[in-house]
């Protein structure tokens, strides 16, 4: 052993003894240091907020989509203040006018300002897109947790029901529900909630199956923690990143379904402003006044693409499989 190597070993031993003495004098600091080291090793500091910031830095398209969604939400909330005309305000003398400074998107067959109706229609699209997606998310989470945790007959029953729901085209199933219950906004919420929960339940079930065998779940079960607390306090928090991604992808699906049902006449009813209903009312003027159809169609396209791009960006930063690949 060389003299230099011997000096290095002596210096290292002195440092270790100094650290041990400091830990003995101040155990709290040692514990905090150990926690910080453990957190850095397991990546505890890399929470959802940090992942969102990383997505904004790395995925500019997702950032732009989030800004677009925020702008649309603000326009929908403050539509009565921004819209130059009322939702159903008619001016028959100026019907079917082209785009101008007075009417940015022109007027429809009743003289109503298309731009104002687009702003009010954003309220309907966002509400119908978000609320049924939240309801479907709650139903899917509960069903998925029950199926994955208990297994057996419960799993078989719930998954066969989900298979039946997934085997029927979603738009066709929504049409059947709307024709059965009648055309109204509440029935539209029910229809859109019924067609979207099955896919969420399958995702939650698959994650529950892998998480229920974890050591911390076994430890909670061994000390007598109830099944409900294990599912909703130990398993469910680990499913939240995937549920955030699913929610951002379910919202555009609900918006498209609402627009399709309103276009077919079994969704939102007049005189309410709905983008799908506006396309239905403007289809007879498609070749003479195309702006009547283009404005709501472009609005639907922008909102759906923004939610889809945001969902892709969130999936890249929240999905552990995407992160490790």
Backbone torsions as a table, in degrees:
resi	resn	phi	psi	omega
1	UNK	NA	127.1	-178.5
2	UNK	-74.4	163.3	179.7
3	UNK	-65.0	-38.9	-179.6
4	UNK	-63.7	-43.6	179.8
5	UNK	-63.6	-37.7	-179.8
6	UNK	-65.5	-40.5	178.4
7	UNK	-64.4	-38.4	178.7
8	UNK	-63.4	-41.3	178.8
9	UNK	-65.4	-41.5	178.8
10	UNK	-62.7	-42.9	179.8
11	UNK	-63.5	-39.1	179.2
12	UNK	-66.0	-41.0	178.7
13	UNK	-65.1	-38.3	178.0
14	UNK	-63.6	-41.3	178.3
15	UNK	-64.0	-41.2	179.2
16	UNK	-63.4	-43.6	179.7
17	UNK	-65.9	-36.5	176.7
18	UNK	-65.0	-40.2	177.6
19	UNK	-65.9	-39.3	179.0
20	UNK	-64.9	-41.7	178.4
21	UNK	-63.3	-41.3	179.6
22	UNK	-65.5	-37.0	179.0
23	UNK	-67.7	-37.7	179.0
24	UNK	-67.2	-38.8	179.5
25	UNK	-72.8	-34.9	-176.5
26	UNK	-132.8	80.3	-177.7
27	UNK	-65.5	-28.3	179.5
28	UNK	-63.2	-42.0	179.1
29	UNK	-65.4	-38.9	178.6
30	UNK	-64.4	-40.5	179.2
31	UNK	-65.0	-41.9	178.1
32	UNK	-63.5	-39.7	178.0
33	UNK	-63.9	-39.5	178.2
34	UNK	-65.0	-39.2	178.4
35	UNK	-64.9	-40.8	179.2
36	UNK	-65.1	-41.5	178.6
37	UNK	-64.2	-42.0	178.6
38	UNK	-64.6	-41.2	179.7
39	UNK	-63.5	-38.8	179.0
40	UNK	-68.7	-30.3	-179.6
41	UNK	-73.9	-39.6	-176.5
42	UNK	-94.4	-1.0	176.8
43	UNK	74.1	32.1	-177.4
44	UNK	-66.3	-32.0	-177.2
45	UNK	-71.0	-17.4	-179.2
46	UNK	-85.0	72.2	-178.3
47	UNK	-83.2	-169.6	-177.2
48	UNK	-65.2	-39.4	-179.5
49	UNK	-62.5	-43.6	178.6
50	UNK	-64.8	-36.2	178.1
51	UNK	-67.1	-37.5	177.7
52	UNK	-62.9	-42.5	178.2
53	UNK	-64.1	-38.0	177.5
54	UNK	-66.0	-36.6	176.4
55	UNK	-64.1	-40.8	179.6
56	UNK	-64.4	-33.8	179.5
57	UNK	-77.3	-37.7	-172.4
58	UNK	-92.9	-32.2	-175.4
59	UNK	-116.7	92.1	-178.4
60	UNK	-67.0	-32.7	179.8
61	UNK	-64.6	-40.8	176.8
62	UNK	-65.8	-37.3	177.9
63	UNK	-64.2	-45.3	177.9
64	UNK	-62.8	-39.3	179.0
65	UNK	-63.2	-41.4	178.1
66	UNK	-63.5	-38.8	178.0
67	UNK	-65.8	-41.3	178.8
68	UNK	-61.8	-44.0	179.4
69	UNK	-63.1	-41.5	178.5
70	UNK	-62.4	-41.4	178.7
71	UNK	-64.0	-43.1	-180.0
72	UNK	-64.0	-39.7	177.9
73	UNK	-63.2	-43.2	178.6
74	UNK	-64.2	-40.4	177.5
75	UNK	-63.2	-38.8	179.5
76	UNK	-68.3	-41.0	-178.4
77	UNK	-66.7	-42.6	-176.0
78	UNK	-102.2	26.5	-179.8
79	UNK	-57.6	-42.9	179.3
80	UNK	-61.3	-26.4	-179.8
81	UNK	-87.3	-29.2	-175.4
82	UNK	-90.4	-39.0	-175.3
83	UNK	-62.4	129.7	179.7
84	UNK	-71.9	-20.0	-178.3
85	UNK	-134.3	167.3	178.2
86	UNK	-72.6	164.7	-178.0
87	UNK	-61.6	-40.8	-177.3
88	UNK	-118.5	19.3	-179.6
89	UNK	-69.7	123.7	-175.1
90	UNK	-106.3	146.9	175.0
91	UNK	-142.0	81.4	-171.8
92	UNK	-60.5	-29.3	-179.1
93	UNK	-64.9	-34.6	-178.7
94	UNK	-104.1	34.1	-179.6
95	UNK	-70.9	147.4	176.7
96	UNK	56.7	38.8	175.8
97	UNK	-84.2	146.6	178.3
98	UNK	-75.7	171.5	178.1
99	UNK	-59.2	137.6	-179.0
100	UNK	-156.3	178.7	177.6
101	UNK	-66.3	-30.8	179.1
102	UNK	-76.0	-38.1	177.8
103	UNK	-130.6	100.9	-171.7
104	UNK	-59.4	-40.8	-179.7
105	UNK	-109.0	16.6	180.0
106	UNK	81.4	-170.8	178.5
107	UNK	-125.6	156.4	-178.2
108	UNK	-92.2	-165.4	-174.7
109	UNK	-68.6	-16.3	176.8
110	UNK	-105.7	8.0	179.9
111	UNK	80.3	13.7	179.3
112	UNK	-81.5	141.7	-179.0
113	UNK	-71.0	121.5	-175.4
114	UNK	-68.3	-39.0	-179.9
115	UNK	-61.1	-43.0	178.6
116	UNK	-63.9	-40.2	179.7
117	UNK	-70.0	-30.1	174.8
118	UNK	-64.4	-42.7	179.1
119	UNK	-63.7	-46.2	178.2
120	UNK	-68.1	-34.0	178.3
121	UNK	-66.2	-27.6	177.1
122	UNK	-63.2	-30.4	175.9
123	UNK	-62.4	-47.6	-179.1
124	UNK	-62.4	-46.1	-176.7
125	UNK	-64.3	-42.2	-179.0
126	UNK	-69.9	-42.3	179.2
127	UNK	-64.4	-46.8	-179.5
128	UNK	-69.2	-25.8	178.2
129	UNK	-80.1	-37.5	-173.2
130	UNK	-87.4	-49.3	-175.0
131	UNK	-62.4	-50.5	177.0
132	UNK	-61.8	-31.4	177.2
133	UNK	-66.9	-38.1	176.6
134	UNK	-65.9	-42.1	178.4
135	UNK	-63.4	-45.0	178.1
136	UNK	-63.3	-34.3	178.7
137	UNK	-65.2	-44.0	179.5
138	UNK	-63.2	-47.1	-179.9
139	UNK	-62.5	-44.6	-179.0
140	UNK	-64.3	-38.6	178.9
141	UNK	-65.1	-46.9	-179.3
142	UNK	-62.5	-47.4	179.6
143	UNK	-63.3	-42.7	-179.7
144	UNK	-65.6	-40.6	178.0
145	UNK	-64.7	-43.9	179.4
146	UNK	-63.0	-44.3	-177.8
147	UNK	-66.7	-43.4	-176.6
148	UNK	-75.1	-34.4	-175.0
149	UNK	-80.0	-46.8	-175.8
150	UNK	-85.6	-32.8	178.8
151	UNK	63.5	-160.4	175.5
152	UNK	60.0	-133.8	-176.9
153	UNK	-66.7	-35.5	178.7
154	UNK	-63.3	-45.8	178.7
155	UNK	-62.4	-44.9	-178.9
156	UNK	-62.7	-43.2	-178.8
157	UNK	-64.8	-48.0	-177.2
158	UNK	-67.5	-41.2	-177.8
159	UNK	-71.6	-33.2	176.2
160	UNK	-68.0	-37.5	175.5
161	UNK	-64.3	-40.3	177.1
162	UNK	-65.4	-37.7	177.8
163	UNK	-63.3	-39.4	177.9
164	UNK	-63.7	-43.2	179.9
165	UNK	-64.2	-39.7	-178.1
166	UNK	-75.9	-22.6	-179.0
167	UNK	-76.0	-19.6	179.4
168	UNK	-94.7	130.7	176.1
169	UNK	-53.4	132.8	-172.1
170	UNK	-60.7	-42.5	-179.1
171	UNK	-67.0	-38.9	178.2
172	UNK	-64.9	-41.4	178.0
173	UNK	-64.4	-40.9	177.5
174	UNK	-63.7	-37.8	177.9
175	UNK	-64.3	-40.8	179.2
176	UNK	-63.3	-43.5	-179.8
177	UNK	-64.3	-42.2	-178.5
178	UNK	-68.0	-40.2	177.9
179	UNK	-66.5	-32.5	-179.9
180	UNK	-75.2	-45.3	-175.6
181	UNK	-87.7	-23.5	-177.2
182	UNK	104.5	154.8	-176.8
183	UNK	-81.6	109.6	174.1
184	UNK	-159.3	164.8	-177.7
185	UNK	-67.5	-39.8	179.3
186	UNK	-64.1	-44.5	177.7
187	UNK	-65.2	-30.3	175.8
188	UNK	-65.9	-40.1	175.2
189	UNK	-59.6	-44.6	-179.2
190	UNK	-62.8	-44.0	-177.9
191	UNK	-63.9	-46.0	-178.4
192	UNK	-69.5	-30.5	176.8
193	UNK	-70.9	-35.3	-177.8
194	UNK	-70.6	-28.2	-173.3
195	UNK	-91.4	-7.1	-172.8
196	UNK	-113.8	-9.0	-173.4
197	UNK	-76.2	-26.0	-172.1
198	UNK	-64.6	-44.6	-179.0
199	UNK	-65.4	-35.7	177.5
200	UNK	-67.0	-40.9	179.6
201	UNK	-61.8	-37.7	-179.6
202	UNK	-67.1	-39.9	179.3
203	UNK	-66.1	-46.3	-179.8
204	UNK	-64.1	-39.3	178.6
205	UNK	-60.9	-45.1	-178.2
206	UNK	-63.1	-38.0	178.2
207	UNK	-73.2	-34.6	177.9
208	UNK	-65.4	-38.6	178.9
209	UNK	-60.2	-37.1	-179.9
210	UNK	-81.3	-28.8	-175.8
211	UNK	-86.1	-26.9	-174.7
212	UNK	-70.4	-14.9	177.0
213	UNK	-95.6	5.5	-179.9
214	UNK	-69.4	159.8	-176.0
215	UNK	-66.5	-39.4	-178.0
216	UNK	-68.8	-29.7	175.5
217	UNK	-71.5	-41.1	177.2
218	UNK	-63.3	-38.3	179.2
219	UNK	-66.5	-41.9	178.2
220	UNK	-64.4	-39.1	179.0
221	UNK	-67.7	-34.7	-177.0
222	UNK	-70.7	-26.4	-179.9
223	UNK	-94.5	9.2	172.4
224	UNK	91.1	18.1	177.1
225	UNK	-69.1	137.3	-176.7
226	UNK	-68.5	158.9	-178.8
227	UNK	-62.9	-37.5	179.4
228	UNK	-62.1	-44.0	178.8
229	UNK	-67.5	-37.0	178.6
230	UNK	-63.7	-42.6	-177.7
231	UNK	-67.3	-45.0	-170.7
232	UNK	-96.2	-15.4	179.6
233	UNK	-109.1	-19.1	-178.0
234	UNK	-116.9	-39.2	-177.4
235	UNK	-90.9	-45.7	-175.7
236	UNK	-58.2	-43.0	179.7
237	UNK	-57.8	-29.7	179.0
238	UNK	-75.4	-13.0	178.4
239	UNK	-93.1	-8.4	-173.7
240	UNK	-59.7	-45.1	179.2
241	UNK	-56.7	-42.7	178.3
242	UNK	-67.1	-35.3	179.9
243	UNK	-68.8	-33.5	176.3
244	UNK	-62.3	-43.8	178.5
245	UNK	-65.1	-44.3	179.4
246	UNK	-61.3	-39.4	-179.3
247	UNK	-63.8	-44.9	179.7
248	UNK	-66.2	-21.5	176.8
249	UNK	-92.0	-21.4	177.8
250	UNK	-79.4	-31.7	-178.2
251	UNK	-59.7	-50.1	177.8
252	UNK	-63.3	-32.1	176.3
253	UNK	-62.7	-41.4	178.0
254	UNK	-67.5	-37.4	178.6
255	UNK	-64.1	-43.1	178.2
256	UNK	-64.9	-39.6	179.2
257	UNK	-65.9	-42.0	178.1
258	UNK	-63.2	-42.6	179.4
259	UNK	-63.9	-39.5	179.5
260	UNK	-66.4	-44.9	-179.8
261	UNK	-66.0	-39.7	177.8
262	UNK	-67.0	-35.8	177.3
263	UNK	-64.4	-35.2	179.1
264	UNK	-80.3	-6.6	176.9
265	UNK	90.3	9.6	-178.6
266	UNK	-119.3	17.5	177.8
267	UNK	-108.8	-125.1	177.3
268	UNK	-67.5	134.7	-174.9
269	UNK	-101.5	150.2	176.9
270	UNK	-63.8	153.6	8.2
271	UNK	-89.6	12.0	180.0
272	UNK	-61.5	148.2	-179.8
273	UNK	-90.6	119.5	174.8
274	UNK	-136.8	139.3	-176.4
275	UNK	-61.2	-42.3	177.8
276	UNK	-65.6	-39.7	177.6
277	UNK	-66.2	-35.9	177.5
278	UNK	-65.6	-37.5	176.3
279	UNK	-65.7	-39.8	178.8
280	UNK	-62.6	-43.4	-178.7
281	UNK	-72.4	-23.0	-176.1
282	UNK	-97.4	-3.5	-175.3
283	UNK	-64.8	-26.2	178.7
284	UNK	-73.7	-14.4	178.3
285	UNK	-110.5	24.5	-172.9
286	UNK	-62.0	-37.1	-175.8
287	UNK	-95.9	-15.8	-179.3
288	UNK	-102.1	-41.7	177.0
289	UNK	-128.4	72.7	-173.5
290	UNK	-65.0	-21.5	-178.3
291	UNK	-63.7	-24.1	179.0
292	UNK	-64.1	-33.6	178.3
293	UNK	-91.4	-33.8	-176.4
294	UNK	-65.7	-39.6	-176.9
295	UNK	-60.1	-53.2	178.9
296	UNK	-68.9	-33.5	179.4
297	UNK	-65.1	-43.3	178.0
298	UNK	-65.5	-36.8	177.7
299	UNK	-62.1	-45.3	177.9
300	UNK	-61.5	-44.0	-178.5
301	UNK	-62.4	-43.9	-178.0
302	UNK	-64.1	-44.9	-178.5
303	UNK	-65.9	-44.5	-178.3
304	UNK	-65.2	-44.9	179.1
305	UNK	-64.3	-39.2	-179.8
306	UNK	-62.7	-45.6	178.9
307	UNK	-66.1	-38.4	179.6
308	UNK	-66.6	-44.8	178.7
309	UNK	-65.2	-38.6	176.8
310	UNK	-65.5	-40.0	177.5
311	UNK	-63.0	-39.0	177.0
312	UNK	-64.3	-41.7	178.4
313	UNK	-65.2	-40.7	177.6
314	UNK	-66.2	-36.5	178.7
315	UNK	-63.3	-38.0	-178.4
316	UNK	-65.1	-32.6	-176.0
317	UNK	-99.5	-20.7	-176.3
318	UNK	-101.5	-24.6	-178.0
319	UNK	-81.6	117.1	-178.4
320	UNK	-63.6	-30.0	179.2
321	UNK	-68.4	-39.3	176.1
322	UNK	-66.8	-34.8	-178.5
323	UNK	-68.7	-37.4	-177.2
324	UNK	-84.0	-17.0	-177.5
325	UNK	-77.8	NA	NA
